[in-house]
Amino acid sequence: MRFPAFHIFPAFLILSAFQPFSPSALCADAIGGGASGGAILRIGNGAEPQDMDPQTMSAYTDQNIAIALFEGLVSIDEATSEPVPAVAESWTTSDDGLTWTFRLRANARWSNGDPVTAQDFVTSFQRILSPALAAEYAYMLFPIKNAEAFNSGKLAADGNLDGNDSLAGNDSLAGSDKPAANAKSAAAVTTTTATAITATATTAADFAKVGVAAPDARTLVLTLEAPTPHLLSIAAQPMWFPIHPATILRFGKLDRRGTAWTRAGNLIGNGAFALKTWEPNRQITVEKNPFHWDAANTRLDAVVFFPNDDIATDERNFRAGQVDITYDIMPEKIPAYRKNNPAALRIDPLLETFFLRFNTRRPPLDNAKVRAALARAINRDAIARILHGSRAPARSYTPPNTGGYTCATAIPDDFAAARRLLADAGYPGGKNFPVLDIQMNNDAVNRAVLEAIQEMWRRELGITVTLTNKEYRVYLDAQRTIDYDISRSRWVGDFNDPVTFLDMFVTNGGQNQTHWSNADYDRLIAEAARAPGRQERFELYQRAEKILLDEAPIAPVFFGTRTYLISPRVKNWAPSLLGIHRYQKVWIE
């Protein structure tokens, strides 16, 4: 989640900031039987989704919805953070750890009733690894043999891997963004999908050399580059979710982003819920999927997500009984809830780090001494007080005890050292230092924290930075293209292991987004992936994280928690270290 993470906030409700909206009234239109006739969970979700495509999404708030609509081979148990069976009912591994064989459930179905097959997973993995899709999270499949080579275009077939051929099949399948005209044409697409994918493998790249095979409809075999003990935790992530190939081909090419297949009425998923409505900047409604293999045990009729980036409005709607779970809560409200309504306040552990990214190609941030000075000129204890103790100061990047790993290196809060570093870089007392800008999305926590850092740098270093608020999608695009000086960032771990934080910053990594590159760091991360045991792997991560903190392409600020309000109506909403909940396990009383 990971989502930038898997990663947080904006855009919602065109309504008065002083007038609570009425989710129950909105739900009545979205759910066939009306809000009063079923069990409906209403959730504040913090941001308008970029898309519902699990293979291209990068926002934590998007993943909150994707977890309802799609399901991978395994899921993550909220209470233990351990993988549990999902589409795969069982699996085995070879003695050398290189071959994993998954047995799919006989009753696994798509939301249109089609069976979920092993070939669907093969096609889905080919799609996310295709260079043309340019999926930021493609690297999450790199443990699979030759997956990285295929994604980078190095695994050529017939000398043809110029990026011009895409997973389209043929023009009759690729078409436009218009759906098939009738049931007959839709069925035709379904019957020709396998042919389209097979043909593509010989025109774009030799995917047959990638370690993914479907010997029969219910058996998926993965061959790995090296033993990967945490493979199941990786396989629970959205980028491993299967997509319904025939549906995507109805609206365009398989490796084309942003087509109409993810719209309400078009999207076919395999999760416990199906997409009913998507009203941009207003609400997203998912309803129980009767074809899901465990539908008999799903007690909710629907979940309604309200993409509200206004935390204060979210809290008012909770007090009015119009939202069951808020996305967040204003830090200044925490003391009052602790005193007057502690049962409603939840501060759950969350595997998250709030940090600053530096664009290491823009002067003066191309100077490691400048970055190190900025990273040290932060009073993290003061920021924790601003947040009323709801978050802990972060002086390393990886949260403590992540899968048993705790970083031994710490960035000190040391203004004197920061001033010396800035002077050594040629800016004594901040003289001649240019005005830099910190980019952020609209969020009260962001502004409170960044205004505090802005003042610390002005007072202690003599430099000026501005704060620029961007609409969430614009903010994410700018961070992805590294079009910023300094960017507010948050990362929620995709699974409980340090690699989910540390492999982000390898050279040209999809989530690096700083331009930083260090050959020693890359080597240590690669060696850790091949390490024979946990102790050896963690020692390599210790050395890598020290390089990351010393060269400071980032500046950690605080470790996150999931801080929110929850109604007593909501049952079985367990604290989740990874921030993800399976809604089919929740009910309303």
PyMOL commands that set and color helices and strands:
alter all, ss='L'
color gray80, all
select helices_A, chain A and resi 23-30+35-37+60-69+118-129+131-133+138-141+147-151+171-174+183-203+207-209+231-235+238-240+245-251+260-262+295-297+311-319+331-340+368-376+380-386+415-424+428-430+444-461+472-480+499-505+519-530+534-551+583-585
alter helices_A, ss='H'
color red, helices_A
select strands_A, chain A and resi 40-44+74-76+83-85+88-93+99-104+212-216+219-223+273-279+283-288+302-306+345-358+392-393+436-441+465-470+486-492+554-565+570-571+587-588
alter strands_A, ss='S'
color yellow, strands_A
deselect
rebuild
show_as cartoon
